[in-house]
């Protein structure tokens, strides 16, 4: 009888311990690993810093493994997020807003950076001002991406110029920003709406010139150039995990602000690793001046930008971004 009582007592304690562990880990015990995504652009340096300094690994509980995936454009990133291939990461606001407006269950949980978009013109293309862009070919990373909307919104509003996508006079093509310099050299394109550091590469190599610099680009210094995105399911049902991700992202942002030179060194290394392009310190220094790194995000600016995306017919329905931004994880 005494042995039975002792066994029962031990069993009760064991169950209580298990219950406590289950409660403590309820938000993380269903994840053995997470994957963070970002682009090899200067606007995404927070992703590079966090990876190089192992900030996600340090922040994650219970030995969760952290992996990273790199994307050439926002469409590929959003597809990976919606299919569960990645848990979160940095993407331009354009793809995030467009996918949300089209029904994607996602949340912007932090900002990443602002600024960094430059409109570049190819040398010897006969372009002295934006008024000269009729019948010229411009390039952006993707149709409807952040840089595409910024460019087309400004051209339409200020110069009454539109793309051939809507029967306008400017021809639109897409391609990876890292290739824009070589496309200028080969004269395949005339104008590029460029995320840094690739605008500074074009300047340094002498294949193009600044047509519209960041402060004069539409929403140039106030629009998030990168936002941290995750799924609504994760934000609702796995809040502890999302909090750890946002914490690591904010640590990376603070690191960039406090250690800009070390962050630049990391960016040069990571961009070379991902794109096989070695950027000079001078290029990075110039690109850095056009960007502000922040985890804050303004939902009103996003709504205004999304309305412009609708006006340009990138979206079929007028967007309502209520519920897209969730700042509860920012500390």
Residue pairs with C-beta under 8 A, 6 or more apart in sequence:
22 29
25 61
25 62
26 240
27 237
27 238
27 239
27 240
27 241
28 61
28 62
28 64
28 238
28 240
28 241
29 62
30 238
31 64
31 87
31 238
31 241
32 64
32 65
33 64
33 65
33 66
33 67
34 56
34 60
34 64
34 65
34 66
34 67
34 87
34 88
34 241
34 245
35 66
35 67
35 68
35 69
35 85
35 86
35 87
36 47
36 50
36 51
36 56
36 66
36 67
36 68
36 69
36 86
36 87
36 88
36 89
36 245
37 47
37 68
37 69
37 70
37 71
37 77
37 80
37 81
37 86
37 88
37 89
37 90
37 91
38 44
38 46
38 47
38 48
38 68
38 70
38 71
38 89
38 90
38 91
38 226
39 47
39 70
39 71
39 72
39 73
39 77
39 90
39 91
39 195
39 226
40 70
40 178
40 270
40 271
40 274
40 275
41 116
41 177
41 195
41 196
41 197
41 198
41 226
42 113
42 116
42 195
42 196
42 197
42 267
42 284
42 287
42 288
42 291
43 90
43 92
43 112
43 113
43 116
43 195
43 196
43 225
43 226
43 291
44 90
44 112
44 113
44 226
45 113
45 252
45 256
45 263
45 266
45 267
45 293
46 90
46 112
46 113
46 226
46 228
46 249
46 252
46 253
46 256
46 293
47 68
47 89
47 90
47 112
47 252
48 266
48 267
48 270
48 271
49 55
49 252
49 255
49 256
49 263
49 266
49 267
50 56
50 248
50 249
50 251
50 252
51 68
51 270
52 266
52 269
52 270
53 252
53 255
53 266
54 66
55 248
55 251
55 252
55 255
56 66
56 244
56 245
56 248
57 66
58 248
59 244
59 245
59 247
59 248
59 251
60 66
60 244
60 248
61 240
61 244
64 241
69 80
69 85
69 86
69 89
70 274
71 77
71 80
71 91
72 141
72 176
73 95
73 141
73 142
73 145
73 174
73 176
74 91
74 92
74 94
74 95
74 96
74 141
74 142
74 145
74 146
75 95
75 142
75 145
77 86
77 89
77 91
77 95
78 91
78 95
78 96
78 99
78 104
78 106
79 85
80 86
81 88
81 89
81 91
81 106
81 229
81 230
81 231
82 99
82 104
82 105
82 106
82 231
84 231
87 230
87 231
87 234
87 241
87 245
88 109
88 228
88 229
88 230
88 231
88 234
88 242
88 245
89 228
89 229
90 112
90 226
90 227
90 228
90 229
91 226
91 227
91 229
92 145
92 146
92 147
92 195
92 225
92 226
92 227
93 108
93 146
93 223
93 224
93 225
93 226
93 227
93 302
93 305
94 144
94 145
94 146
94 147
94 148
94 149
94 305
94 309
95 142
95 144
95 145
95 146
96 106
96 108
96 227
96 229
96 324
97 302
97 305
97 306
97 309
97 319
97 321
97 324
98 144
98 306
98 309
98 314
98 315
99 106
100 106
100 319
100 321
100 324
101 306
101 310
101 315
101 317
101 319
101 320
101 321
102 315
105 231
105 232
105 233
106 229
106 230
106 231
106 232
106 324
107 229
107 230
107 231
107 232
107 235
107 323
107 324
107 325
107 326
108 227
108 228
108 229
108 297
108 302
108 324
108 325
108 326
109 228
109 229
109 230
109 235
109 242
109 245
109 246
109 326
109 327
109 328
109 329
109 330
110 227
110 228
110 246
110 249
110 250
110 295
110 297
110 327
110 329
110 330
111 224
111 226
111 227
111 228
111 294
111 295
111 296
111 297
112 224
112 225
112 226
112 227
112 228
112 249
112 253
112 293
112 294
112 295
113 224
113 225
113 226
113 291
113 292
113 293
113 294
114 221
114 222
114 223
114 224
114 225
114 291
114 292
114 294
115 214
115 220
115 221
115 225
115 290
115 291
115 292
116 195
116 196
116 214
116 225
116 287
116 290
116 291
117 146
117 147
117 150
117 193
117 194
117 195
117 196
117 214
117 217
117 220
117 225
118 193
118 194
118 196
118 199
118 210
118 212
118 213
118 214
118 217
118 290
119 130
119 151
119 191
119 192
119 193
119 194
119 210
119 211
119 212
119 217
120 180
120 184
120 191
120 192
120 194
120 199
120 202
120 203
120 208
120 209
120 210
120 211
121 127
121 190
121 191
121 208
121 209
121 210
121 211
122 184
122 187
122 189
122 190
122 191
122 192
122 207
122 208
123 184
123 206
123 207
123 208
123 209
125 136
125 187
125 190
125 191
126 132
127 133
127 136
127 190
127 191
127 211
129 211
130 154
130 155
130 158
130 159
130 161
130 211
130 212
131 159
133 155
133 159
133 161
133 170
133 190
133 191
134 161
134 169
134 170
135 169
135 170
135 171
136 170
136 171
136 190
136 191
137 170
137 171
137 172
137 173
137 188
137 189
137 190
137 191
138 151
138 163
138 170
138 171
138 172
138 173
138 189
138 190
138 191
138 192
138 193
139 172
139 173
139 174
139 175
139 180
139 183
139 189
139 191
139 192
139 193
140 147
140 148
140 151
140 172
140 174
140 192
140 193
141 147
141 148
141 174
141 175
141 176
141 177
141 195
142 148
142 174
143 165
143 172
143 174
143 314
144 309
144 314
146 223
146 225
147 193
147 194
147 195
148 172
148 193
148 314
149 305
149 308
149 309
149 312
149 314
150 193
150 217
150 218
150 219
150 220
150 223
151 193
151 217
151 218
152 162
152 163
152 312
153 218
153 308
153 311
153 312
154 212
154 217
154 218
155 161
155 162
155 170
156 162
156 311
156 312
157 218
161 168
161 169
161 170
162 168
162 169
162 170
162 312
163 170
163 171
163 172
164 170
164 171
164 172
165 172
165 313
166 312
166 313
173 188
173 189
175 183
177 192
177 194
177 195
177 198
178 198
178 275
178 277
180 189
180 192
180 194
180 198
180 201
180 202
181 198
181 201
181 202
181 205
181 207
181 208
183 189
183 192
184 192
184 202
184 207
184 208
185 207
191 211
192 199
192 202
192 208
194 202
195 225
196 287
196 290
196 291
197 267
197 271
197 279
197 283
197 284
197 287
199 210
199 287
199 290
200 283
200 284
200 286
200 287
201 277
201 279
201 283
202 208
203 209
203 210
203 286
204 280
204 282
204 283
204 286
213 220
213 290
214 220
214 221
214 290
215 221
218 308
219 301
219 304
219 305
221 292
222 298
222 301
223 301
223 302
223 305
224 297
224 298
224 301
224 302
225 291
227 297
228 245
228 246
228 249
228 295
230 242
230 245
234 241
234 242
235 242
235 326
235 329
239 329
242 329
243 329
246 295
246 329
246 330
246 331
247 331
249 295
250 295
250 330
250 331
253 293
253 294
253 295
255 262
255 263
256 263
256 293
257 293
260 288
264 281
264 284
264 285
264 288
267 284
268 278
268 279
268 281
268 284
271 277
271 279
272 278
272 279
295 330
296 330
297 325
297 327
299 321
299 324
299 325
302 321
302 324
302 325
303 319
303 321
306 315
306 319
306 321
307 318
307 319
309 315
309 319
310 317
310 318
310 319
